[in-house]
Amino acid sequence: MSDRSDTGELVDWRTKGVWWPGEPVAAADFAARRDRLFDGPFTWPLLVLRESALARNTAALADFTRRHGLLFAPHGKTSMAPALLDRQLAAGAWGITVATANQALVVHRFGVRRILLANELLEPGVIRWAADEGAADPDFEFLFYVDSPEGVAALAEGLGGAGGDRPPGVLIERGVPGGRTGARTREEVLELARAVEAVTGRPIAGVAGYEGPLSGADGVRAFLRDLHADAAALAAASPRGEAGPPVVTVGGSAWFDLVAEEFGGARDVVPILRSGAYIGHDDGLYRRVTPYNRLPEGGEALTGALEVWARIVSAPEEGLAIAGMGRRDAGYDQDLPVARVLRRPGGATVPAEGVTVRRFDDQHAYLDVPPELGVRPGDLMSFGISHPCTTFDRWRSIPVVDDADTVVDVVATYF
């Protein structure tokens, strides 16, 4: 993977949450100082990653996919952090999933050799780049989606100017009525596959889908079985020879248990799971919907690794406190943050029981607080978040802390 010493990341006056008015310092050197979170050069709000939770979450999905016979290409859009991609690949991930061509270029720059672009790609220049990279590097693999004749036309234009004979792999995406992308019928899937094979001169890579929009287990199972039948129809329609079984790739973070039930250990397809939010998990959306709530391991198998620490800046009315944290600091697209811990200026901590984030401004959070908790200006409060994807992208550099609140690393993001 990446040589992180070459990223050139610095901690300086631009680093959000760090008070560093002096000369810039390399992020690795900053981490090597082993500053304590509450008496180091930090200002508030500050997003941190908890090392123990990162390690736990990474191991949990690596073990799950290994036990169930699934390949794993975790979604890199969650963090866009090469240090975290390193962890996922070192734990056994087959490759990395991305959502855009730019994200594909970023993760390739950091050494990822297998990239699954879980989206339609209609830029011939990007397709040409992928073909050229495949021609130059026999270990490079690039898969992307097609769901329309226009996608096939972009593929033909891109390959028309590509060198070598290793075109990127194409997955026909299957969608659901009223959903987002993806062909809606098996007939469309087979028609698009024939058109792609006419362009590339080789069997289609497989099929793809996203079960996240479906509301219940029965609907998810039916969709997964449709995908399996699509793959069987593709295999029957075109001899695959050395191409092997078709890929079936599915999976967000809410139904990977059903993906394992339907595809785990399958020999007629190559199943690739794409869950991504698990790496940071959360205290909101994914804590509610994680499959571990249904699995024997239990709902604590994953732990929220993201914490936003904010200063209480005002307590202007009884029952109301204002924290210096807002829309620029934490995601709020699914739920507002969840109060975790209250820390007094002297260092004493108590659970933030009964505290609710009522609403957000750009830089302020309105908190309903029990009067008996005695929340005052100068206190610090930590918050868990809901939907990690929309919090990671608000921070370019994120300190990683151990359970003694000592900084042990700095993770850089590339959104």
N, C-alpha and C positions, 0 to 999 in steps of 0.2 A: 504494500500500500504506500501511503505517502511518506516522504521524508519531511517531518514537520519542521525541522530546522530550516527548511527552504521556504516556508510560507511567508517569512518576513513580517509576522505579526508583532506589533509593538503595543506596549502600554504607555500611554502618554495623556496629554490634556484632552484628547478626543474620546478617551475610553469611558463610556457611560458607567456610573457607579463607582469609579475609582478616582480618588483625589490625588492627582499626580501633576503638579505644576512645574516640576523640574524637567530634566532631560529625559527623552524617551528611553525605555528599557525593553529588551526583548521579552515577549510573553513568557518564554521558558524561564528566563532569569527572574522574572517577577514571581512566578510560581515557586521557584527554588528558595525564595525568601521565607516561605512557610509562615506568612502573616496569619494572625488570628482574625477572624471575621469581625469581631466587635472592638478590637483595639488596633486594627491595621489601617492602611490608607484608603478607607472606603467612605463613600457618601451614599445617600439614600434617595430614591429606591435603588435596590440592587437585586438582580436575579442571580441565584446560585444553583448549582447542581450538587446533589448529595451523592458522594462516591458510592456509599454502600447500596443505595437504591439503584444506581446505574448498573453496578455489578450484578445485583440480584435480577433486575429486569432482563439484562442481556443474557444471562445464563438461563432464565426461565424459558424464553422462546427458542433459544438454541436447543435446549433439551427437549422441548415439546416437538419441534419439527423433526429432530433426529429420531425420537421414539416412534413417531407416526409415519416415517418414511416419506417426508415431504422435503423438497428442496426449498430453500428460503432466500428470498431476495427482498430484504426489508426496505420499506419505502424511505429513501433518503430525504425526501422533501420535508419530513418532520423536523429534522435538525439542521440539515445542510452543513454538518460539522465533520470535517475529515477525521478528527480524533474519535468521534463516536462511530463513524463508518469503519474505522480501523478495528474498534472493539467488536463490531458485529461480524466483520469478515474473519477476524481471529477466532471468534467463537464458532465458526463453521458456516457462515452464510455463503450461499452459492454465488451471489452477485448482489447488486444494489438496484433498486427501482427508483426511477425519477418521474417527474410529471411534465417537464418541459425540455426542449432541446438545450437551452442554456444550462439547466441543471445537469444534463448529460455531459456537457463539456466540462463543467466544474468537477464532477466526480471523476471523470477521466483524467483531468489534470492532476488529481491526487492519487492516481494509480489504480483506479477500479478497472478491471479488465472485462467484466461481464456486466452489462448495463441493460436493464429492461425499462424502456420508455413506455409507461402505462398511460398512453394517450395517442390520439391520432397525430401523425406527422405528415404535414403537407408542404414542407420546405425541401425542394429538390437538392439544395446545396448541403443540407444536413445529411440527407441520405447519401449523397456522394461522399461526404466526409467519412461516414460510417463504413462505406464500402472500401474506401482507400485505407482506412485504419485496419480493416479486416484483412486486406491484401498484404499489408506490411507486417502484421502481428498475428500469427496463427492462434494465439491464445485470446485474442479479442473477440468478444461476442456482443452483438447489439440486436435487440428485439424491439419492435414497435408495432403500433396498432394501425389497422385499416378498417374503415366501416363504410366506405363509399367509393364509387367509381373515380371521384376526384383524387382520393388517396392513392388509387392504383395508378392514375396518370402522373401524380407526383413521383411515385416510385419509378415509373418508366423514364421520366425526365432525369431523375437523379442518377439512375444507373446508366443512362446513356453517356454520361461523361465520367463514369467511374473507372478506375483502373482495377486490374485483378479480376478474379472470378469468385470472390466470396461476398455475395450481396448480404446485407443485413437480413435477419430473420423477420418475417412478417406474421403477426398474429391477427386473425380476424376477431374483432371485438363483438361480443353479443351483449345487447342491452335489454332493457325491460320497457314496456309501454309507459310513457310518461316520465321515464328516467332520462339520463343524460345521453352520452354517446353510445354507439354500438348498434349493429344490425339487429332488426327486430324478429327475424324469422330464420329458420334453418335454410330455407331456399336462398335467402339473401347471403347467408354465410357461405354456402356452397358456390353460388355464382361469383362472389368476390374471390373466393379461393381459386377458382378456375382462372379468373382474370390475372391474379397475382402470379400464378404458376406459368401463365403464358408469357409474362414479362421476365421472370427470373429463370425459367427453364428447370425448376426444381420444386419438390413438394413444399407446400406451405408449412411454416413452423408449427402452427397450432391455433388455439383459440384462447380468448381471454374474456373476463367479465369481472364485474364488481357487484357484490351482493349487499353492500352497505345500505342502499336506499330501501331495501325490503324490510317490512316491519315485523315479521314473525318467522319462527323456525320452519314452519311448513312451507312458506313461500321461498325461503332461502334454500331448503332442500330441493324443491322443485326446480329452482333456477340452476343449482349445481348439477342436477341430473340432466337438465337440458344441455348444459355445457358438455357434459360427458358424452351425451348422444351426438352433439355436434362434432366432437372429436372423432367418434366412431364413424360418423358419416364421411368425414374428410379422409380418414384412413381407407375406407372402403372405395371411395371415388378415385383415389390416385395411389398407385404403388409407391411405397415409401423407401423401399430398399435400405440403403445405408443411412438414410435420414432417421430411421428409428421411429418410435412412437411419437405422436404429436404432443406438444406441450399443452397443458391446461393450466392457466394461471388465474388465480382468484385471491381475494382475501383482503379485507380490512382488519380492524382490530376487534370487531364485535362478534364475529361468527367463525373464528378459526377452528373452533371445536367441531363444527359441522363440516368444514372443509376437510378436516382430518378424517371424520367418519366416512365421507363420500370418496375421498381420493387417497387416503393414507395407504401407502404400500402398493398402489395400483401399478400394474405392469403394462397395461394397454395405453397409458398416457404417462407423460412426465409432469407431475404436479408441482407447481411453484407457488408458494404462499408469499404474499406481499405485505403483510402487516408492518406498520411503521411506528404508530403512536406509542407502542408498548415501551420504547426505550426511555421515554420520560414519564409515561403514564400520567395520571393526574388525580385530583381530588374531586372531580366532578363527573363529566360525561363518561370517560372510560372507566372510572371506578364503578359507575353504575352498570355499564354494559359489558364489561370484560367477561369473556367466556369462563374465566376462572371462578366466577360466581356459580357456575354450573358444574365445574370439574372437581374431582376429588381433592386437588391441591388447595382449593378454597380461594376466596376472594383476596387474600393477602399475598398471593403468589407474586403479584406485581405491586410496586410501591411508588407513590408520587415522588419523582426525583427533582422536580422543579420547585423552588421556593423563592418568592419575592419578599424581600424584607423592606419595610417602609417605616418612616418616622411618623408618629402621631404629631401633627403640626398644630392642631387646634382641638379644643373641646368646648365649643361655644354655648352648648345647651345641654341640659341633663338628658342623657340617653343618646346624645349625638357626639361622635368624634370624627375628625377629618384626618385621613392618612395621606401622605404625600406620594400617591401612586395613582395612575389613571390609565386612560386608553393608550397612551404611548408606551406603557410599561408591561401590561399583561393582557392576554387575550380575553375577550368578553363576547365572542360570537356564539358560544354555546351557553355558558353560565358566567356570572361574575365570580371572582376569586372567593376562596373559602378561607376564613381566618383560622390559623393554627395555634400560634403561641404568642403570648404577650411577654415582652422582656422589659423590665424596669431599668432605669439608668444605672443602678448599682449592680446589675447583672442577674438579679433574681428573675425566674421565669415561672409563668403559670399558664395553663391551657386557656386559650381565648374562647372559653365556653360562652355561648349565647351571643357572640358577636356576628353580625350579618352585614355583608357589603350590600348597601341599598342601591347605589348607583355610582356611575363614573363620570367625571369630567376628564379633560385631557391629562391633568396632572394631580387630580384629587379623587379620593374615594370617600364616599359618605357612609359612615359606619353606624349602625344601630348597636349600641353597647349597653349591657346591663349596668345600672348605676353602681351596684355593689362591686363591680370589677375595678372601679377606680381608675379608668383610663385617663391619662393626662398627657399634655404636650411633652415631648421628649422621650416618651416610651417608644419602643420599637415593636412592630408586630410582623409576624411572618404569615404569608398567605400561600396556600396551594392554588393551583389554577385548574381550569377546565379546558380541554382540547390543547395539548402541548404545541401543536403545529403553529398556532397563532400567538404563541408567546416567544418561542425560539427566535422568530424573525424580527423581534423588536430589539434584539441584543446582538452586537457584533462580537463581543468578548464576554464569556461567562466563567467566573471562577468556579472551580470544583472544590468542595470542602469535605473533609472527613467528619466522623461523628464527634470529634472534639472541636469542630468548627475551625479547623486549620486549613488554609488553602493548600491544595496539593497539585493543582493543575489549572490551566486556563484554556478553555475550549473556544475556538474561533468558529464563527458561522459565516457562510457565503451565500446569502440570498440575493 
